[in-house]
Amino acid sequence: MTVSWSGAKEGDTVLDVCCGSGSLAFLLSEKVGINGKVFALDFSKEQLHVAASRQSKRSKTCYKNIE
């Protein structure tokens, strides 16, 4: 529901603050598609490592638009 309520659409640039392990960032990435961009931020370096690890294991092209 959060992604739906965000109003994000194809081609948008979005920010996921306190992204944790990246779950919401992945969903947002699917919503904005390959022409969009997702910036994922977190104060915990360990959580960012978890998110990056999860990103490298996923195969959808849209997941490459997450920084």
Sequence and secondary structure as in RCSB ss.txt:
>XXXX:A:sequence
MTVSWSGAKEGDTVLDVCCGSGSLAFLLSEKVGINGKVFALDFSKEQLHVAASRQSKRSKTCYKNIE
>XXXX:A:secstr
 HHHHHT  TT EEEEET TTSHHHHHHHHHH TTSEEEEE S HHHHHHHHHHHHH   GGGGGB 
